[in-house]
Amino acid sequence: MSPKGLTISMVFEAESANYGESVGNVASLKKIARGQGEQYTYISRQAIRYNIVEQLGEECATVKAEGSGDKKVIQFNQDATIKDYPELDFFGYLKTEKGTQGKKRSAKVRLSNAISLETFKGDLDFLTNKGLADRINENMNIAQSEIHRSYYRYTIAADLDQIGIDEEYDIEIDNEEKARRVNILLDTVALLYRDIRGRREDLKPLFAIGGVYRIKNPVFQNVLDVKDNCLVIKQIEGSLFDKIRKDTYCGLIEGKLDNDREIKERLNAKSMPEFFNILKERVKEYYEGN
């Protein structure tokens, strides 16, 4: 089977979608600093993985807890394999076992963090439980929560030639099932969402670019950017090497970005459903030809 990779880089819009540790009574968003100290919020790859697994519509792999107290470890069952669980096929596993080196599988579907494209300005939401406190004539509790609404970008990269193959258990599933699994992953990403603090945040892409390539580099991961509500097209065009140009497709949901027409003209952007349907067809063709 000739090696090929699927890569998609996406831009979506969301609000306050991943919190870290609280500082006092202030819930703090996960952030990184760049340049002169500008702060950007992010949604961790682990959080995105959690939401993908949750929404795949496939049975979750069975787990067990071993040990006791602080040394208790939760891990996948030894008899849980990629044959029955796409979660393990996509994102791998590490299984420890006394007296052996254990079993492990590296992720075949890799995710980047979703990094905000607009800086965090320190906005806070003021929270109370006044409604409940008034019922019993008690003083209300007060808390604060950092909030940030922004465009975000992230990338998914899948090793198509390694999906459905696990040498640890000497397993290889048939190509039809491999294609089905990858296409279910694409369907999930196309309409991904995240539940957090009483909200359901829409993580579906507003712009997406990618394809099925002979290279496995997440080529568009660092070039997607939005300035003044316009997608920066020049950076994308600069990454369109000849060897990937003909296999690259773009998807766009019109009405959010101010340069929709330019995106369609210069990048030949399709509707978002059409974009994902094209990728699903390329995945199907790859597995049918191997």
C-alpha positions in Angstrom: 0.0 0.0 0.0 1.6 3.3 -1.1 1.9 5.7 1.9 -0.5 8.5 2.0 -1.7 11.0 4.5 -4.9 13.0 5.0 -4.5 16.5 6.4 -7.0 19.2 7.1 -6.4 22.7 8.6 -9.5 24.5 9.8 -10.7 27.9 11.1 -13.7 28.0 13.4 -15.2 30.5 15.8 -15.9 29.8 19.5 -16.0 31.3 22.9 -14.3 30.3 26.2 -14.0 26.7 25.3 -11.2 25.3 27.5 -10.4 26.3 31.1 -7.3 25.4 33.1 -6.8 25.7 36.9 -8.6 28.5 38.7 -6.8 31.3 40.5 -8.7 32.1 43.6 -12.3 32.5 42.5 -11.3 33.3 38.9 -11.7 30.5 36.4 -8.7 30.9 34.0 -8.7 30.0 30.3 -5.8 28.0 28.9 -3.4 30.5 27.3 0.0 30.8 25.7 2.1 34.0 25.2 3.8 35.1 21.9 5.8 38.1 20.6 5.8 40.9 23.1 3.7 39.0 25.6 0.4 38.9 23.7 -1.8 36.2 25.1 -3.7 33.7 22.9 -6.3 31.3 24.3 -6.3 27.7 23.1 -8.3 24.5 23.2 -6.0 21.6 23.9 -5.7 18.7 21.5 -6.8 16.4 24.4 -10.1 18.4 24.7 -10.6 18.1 20.9 -9.8 14.4 21.0 -12.4 13.9 23.8 -15.1 15.6 21.8 -14.3 13.6 18.6 -14.4 10.3 20.5 -17.6 11.4 22.2 -19.3 12.2 18.9 -18.0 9.5 16.6 -21.0 7.4 17.3 -18.8 4.3 17.9 -18.5 2.2 21.0 -15.9 3.5 23.4 -13.0 1.2 24.3 -13.3 -0.6 27.7 -11.0 0.6 30.5 -10.0 -0.7 33.9 -8.4 0.8 37.1 -5.4 -0.8 38.6 -3.5 -0.1 41.8 -4.7 1.8 44.8 -4.7 5.3 46.3 -2.6 7.9 44.5 -1.0 5.2 42.4 -4.2 4.0 40.8 -3.9 4.0 37.0 -6.8 3.9 34.6 -6.0 2.4 31.2 -7.5 0.4 28.4 -8.3 -3.3 28.9 -5.8 -5.7 27.5 -8.4 -7.3 25.3 -9.6 -3.9 23.8 -8.2 -3.7 20.3 -8.5 -1.7 17.1 -10.6 -4.5 15.7 -13.6 -3.4 17.8 -12.7 0.2 18.8 -11.9 2.9 16.2 -10.9 5.1 19.1 -7.8 2.9 19.7 -7.2 2.7 15.9 -7.2 6.5 15.6 -5.6 7.8 18.8 -3.5 4.8 20.0 -3.0 3.4 23.5 -0.5 2.5 26.2 -1.2 -0.6 28.2 1.1 -1.5 31.1 1.4 -5.1 32.3 3.6 -6.5 35.1 6.6 -8.5 34.0 6.4 -7.2 30.4 7.1 -4.1 28.4 3.4 -3.7 27.9 1.7 -2.8 24.6 1.5 0.6 22.9 0.3 2.1 19.7 1.1 5.6 18.5 -1.6 7.9 17.3 -2.4 7.5 13.6 -4.7 10.5 13.7 -2.9 13.5 15.2 -4.4 16.8 16.4 -2.9 20.2 17.0 -4.1 22.5 19.7 -6.7 24.9 18.5 -5.0 28.3 18.9 -6.9 31.6 18.9 -6.2 34.0 16.0 -7.2 37.0 18.1 -5.5 38.1 21.3 -7.0 37.7 24.8 -7.8 41.1 26.3 -8.5 40.1 29.9 -12.3 40.1 29.7 -14.1 38.7 32.8 -17.6 37.4 33.4 -19.1 38.1 36.8 -21.0 35.1 38.2 -23.3 34.7 41.2 -25.8 32.3 42.6 -28.3 35.0 43.5 -31.3 33.1 42.2 -30.7 30.3 44.6 -29.5 32.5 47.5 -32.7 34.6 47.4 -34.8 31.5 47.9 -33.5 31.1 51.4 -32.5 34.7 52.2 -28.8 34.0 52.2 -25.9 36.0 50.9 -24.9 35.0 47.3 -21.5 33.5 46.3 -19.4 35.5 43.8 -17.0 34.2 41.2 -15.4 35.4 38.0 -14.6 33.6 34.8 -12.3 34.7 31.9 -14.1 34.9 28.6 -12.8 35.2 25.1 -14.5 34.9 21.7 -12.2 34.4 18.7 -11.4 32.6 15.5 -9.3 29.5 16.2 -7.3 27.2 13.9 -6.3 23.6 14.2 -5.1 20.7 12.1 -5.9 17.0 11.8 -3.3 14.7 10.2 -4.1 11.0 9.6 -1.7 8.3 8.3 -4.1 6.5 6.0 -1.7 3.6 5.4 -1.5 2.8 9.1 -5.2 3.0 9.9 -6.6 -0.5 10.7 -3.2 -2.1 11.2 -1.8 -3.1 14.6 1.3 -5.3 14.8 1.1 -5.5 18.6 -2.0 -7.8 18.2 -1.3 -8.9 14.6 -4.5 -7.3 13.4 -5.4 -5.8 10.0 -9.0 -4.9 9.2 -10.3 -4.8 5.7 -10.0 -1.7 3.5 -13.8 -1.2 3.4 -13.8 -0.8 7.2 -10.8 1.4 7.1 -12.5 3.8 4.7 -15.7 3.7 6.7 -13.8 4.7 9.9 -11.9 7.6 8.3 -15.1 8.9 6.7 -17.0 8.8 10.0 -14.1 10.8 11.4 -14.5 13.4 8.7 -18.3 13.5 9.3 -17.6 14.1 13.0 -15.1 16.9 12.4 -17.5 18.6 9.9 -20.1 19.1 12.6 -18.0 19.0 15.8 -19.2 20.8 19.0 -18.1 21.1 22.6 -20.2 21.3 25.8 -18.7 23.5 28.4 -20.2 25.4 31.4 -23.8 25.2 30.3 -23.0 26.2 26.7 -22.7 24.2 23.5 -20.0 25.7 21.4 -20.0 25.1 17.6 -16.6 23.9 16.4 -17.5 23.2 12.8 -15.1 24.8 10.4 -15.9 28.1 8.7 -12.9 27.6 6.4 -11.0 24.4 5.7 -8.2 23.4 3.4 -6.5 20.0 2.9 -6.5 16.8 0.9 -5.0 13.3 0.6 -1.3 13.5 -0.3 1.7 11.4 -0.7 3.4 13.6 1.9 2.3 13.6 5.5 3.2 17.1 6.5 0.4 19.2 8.1 1.3 21.7 5.4 -1.3 24.4 6.2 -1.0 24.2 10.0 1.0 27.4 10.5 -0.3 29.5 7.6 -4.0 30.0 8.4 -4.7 33.4 9.8 -7.6 36.0 10.0 -6.9 39.7 10.0 -9.7 42.3 10.2 -12.2 39.5 9.6 -10.5 38.5 6.3 -8.7 35.2 5.7 -5.0 35.9 4.8 -4.8 34.2 1.4 -1.2 35.1 0.5 0.2 32.7 3.2 -1.9 29.9 1.9 -0.9 30.4 -1.7 2.8 30.4 -0.6 2.3 26.9 0.8 0.8 25.4 -2.3 3.8 23.4 -3.6 3.4 21.9 -7.1 3.3 18.4 -5.7 0.2 19.1 -3.6 -1.6 21.8 -5.6 -3.8 19.5 -7.7 -4.8 17.4 -4.6 -5.7 20.4 -2.4 -9.3 21.4 -1.8 -10.9 24.3 0.2 -14.2 24.5 1.9 -16.0 27.8 2.9 -19.1 28.7 4.8 -20.1 32.0 3.2 -21.1 35.1 5.2 -18.6 35.1 8.1 -15.4 36.3 6.5 -15.4 39.6 4.7 -13.3 38.4 1.7 -15.6 35.4 0.7 -15.4 36.3 -3.0 -11.7 36.6 -3.0 -11.3 33.2 -1.2 -13.6 31.5 -3.8 -11.8 33.1 -6.8 -8.2 32.6 -5.6 -8.5 29.2 -3.8 -11.5 27.8 -5.7 -13.3 27.2 -2.5 -16.3 24.9 -2.4 -19.2 24.8 0.0 -18.3 23.0 3.2 -20.5 19.9 2.6 -18.9 19.6 -0.9 -15.4 19.9 0.6 -15.9 17.1 3.0 -17.7 14.9 0.4 -14.7 15.3 -1.9 -12.3 14.2 0.8 -14.5 11.3 1.7 -14.4 10.2 -2.0 -10.6 10.6 -2.1 -10.3 8.4 1.0 -12.6 5.8 -0.5 -10.6 5.8 -3.8 -7.3 5.3 -1.9 -8.5 2.2 0.0 -10.2 0.7 -3.0 -7.0 1.0 -5.0 -4.9 -0.8 -2.4 
